[in-house]
Amino acid sequence: MKRDLTERISSRIIESNWIKNITALLDRFLQGCFRTSAMRRLKIFLNGTWVGHPLHPALTDVSIGAWTLAIVLDLIGLLFQLPQLGLAAGIAIGVGGGSSGRCCGRARGLDGS
């Protein structure tokens, strides 16, 4: 027995035949698209096989984290009447990220020197 509404809804979605039919159709379509050589290169790039690990978690986590941070900073800016808070935080994070990347690259000998 399902404990709450969300479990009942999710189990019905998972067990439904129309979802399986739609996913099978989309799967056939995408498999056909990625058989061409140009799209195959895109698939390899997006899969992250050239890096050695999947790119999907990194790409989704960074974008969702950025959107969440933007929403939070916008709300704080509205509450405390600081309209440029998001921009200031973005610049600070960018400078911090860039400088840490520069330092890590130098320590590993990746900066070209």
C-alpha positions as CSV (number, residue, x, y, z in Angstrom):
1,M,0.0,0.0,0.0
2,K,1.2,3.4,-0.9
3,R,1.8,5.8,2.0
4,D,0.9,9.1,0.6
5,L,-0.4,10.9,-2.5
6,T,2.9,11.4,-4.1
7,E,3.7,7.7,-3.9
8,R,0.4,6.8,-5.5
9,I,0.9,9.3,-8.3
10,S,4.5,8.2,-9.0
11,S,3.6,4.5,-9.0
12,R,0.7,5.2,-11.5
13,I,3.0,7.1,-13.7
14,I,5.7,4.5,-13.6
15,E,3.2,1.7,-14.3
16,S,1.2,3.4,-17.0
17,N,1.5,2.1,-20.6
18,W,1.2,5.5,-22.3
19,I,4.4,6.7,-20.6
20,K,6.1,3.5,-21.8
21,N,4.8,4.1,-25.3
22,I,6.0,7.7,-25.4
23,T,9.4,6.8,-24.1
24,A,9.8,4.0,-26.6
25,L,8.9,6.4,-29.4
26,L,11.3,9.0,-28.2
27,D,14.0,6.4,-27.8
28,R,13.7,5.2,-31.3
29,F,13.7,8.7,-32.6
30,L,16.8,9.7,-30.7
31,Q,18.7,6.5,-31.5
32,G,18.0,7.3,-35.2
33,C,19.2,10.8,-34.9
34,F,22.5,9.8,-33.2
35,R,23.4,7.2,-35.8
36,T,24.7,9.9,-38.2
37,S,28.4,10.8,-37.8
38,A,27.9,14.5,-36.9
39,M,25.3,13.7,-34.3
40,R,27.5,10.8,-33.1
41,R,30.2,13.2,-32.2
42,L,27.7,15.4,-30.3
43,K,26.5,12.3,-28.4
44,I,30.1,11.4,-27.5
45,F,30.8,15.0,-26.4
46,L,27.6,15.1,-24.3
47,N,28.2,11.7,-22.8
48,G,31.5,12.8,-21.5
49,T,33.4,9.8,-22.8
50,W,36.3,12.1,-23.8
51,V,36.6,13.3,-20.2
52,G,36.2,9.9,-18.6
53,H,33.0,10.6,-16.7
54,P,29.5,11.7,-17.6
55,L,29.0,15.4,-18.2
56,H,25.2,15.4,-17.3
57,P,25.6,15.6,-13.5
58,A,28.0,18.5,-13.8
59,L,26.0,20.4,-16.3
60,T,22.7,20.0,-14.5
61,D,24.1,20.7,-11.0
62,V,25.8,23.9,-12.1
63,S,22.8,25.3,-13.9
64,I,20.3,24.4,-11.2
65,G,22.6,25.7,-8.5
66,A,23.1,29.0,-10.5
67,W,19.3,29.4,-10.9
68,T,18.7,28.7,-7.2
69,L,21.3,31.2,-6.2
70,A,19.9,33.8,-8.5
71,I,16.4,33.3,-7.1
72,V,17.7,33.5,-3.5
73,L,19.8,36.6,-4.2
74,D,16.9,38.3,-6.0
75,L,14.6,37.7,-3.1
76,I,17.2,39.0,-0.6
77,G,17.7,42.0,-2.8
78,L,14.0,42.7,-2.9
79,L,13.6,42.3,0.8
80,F,16.5,44.5,1.8
81,Q,16.3,46.8,-1.2
82,L,19.7,45.8,-2.7
83,P,18.9,45.6,-6.4
84,Q,22.5,44.8,-7.4
85,L,23.1,42.0,-4.9
86,G,22.9,39.3,-7.5
87,L,25.3,41.1,-9.9
88,A,27.8,41.7,-7.1
89,A,27.7,38.1,-5.9
90,G,28.1,36.9,-9.5
91,I,31.2,39.1,-10.0
92,A,32.7,37.9,-6.7
93,I,32.1,34.3,-7.5
94,G,33.5,34.7,-11.0
95,V,36.7,36.3,-9.7
96,G,37.0,33.7,-7.0
97,G,36.5,30.8,-9.5
98,G,38.8,32.3,-12.0
99,S,41.6,32.9,-9.5
100,S,41.3,29.4,-8.0
101,G,41.4,27.9,-11.5
102,R,44.5,29.9,-12.3
103,C,46.2,28.8,-9.0
104,C,45.2,25.1,-9.5
105,G,46.4,25.2,-13.2
106,R,49.8,26.7,-12.1
107,A,50.2,24.1,-9.4
108,R,49.6,21.3,-11.9
109,G,51.7,22.8,-14.6
110,L,48.7,23.5,-16.8
111,D,49.1,27.3,-17.2
112,G,51.6,27.0,-20.1
113,S,54.7,28.0,-18.1
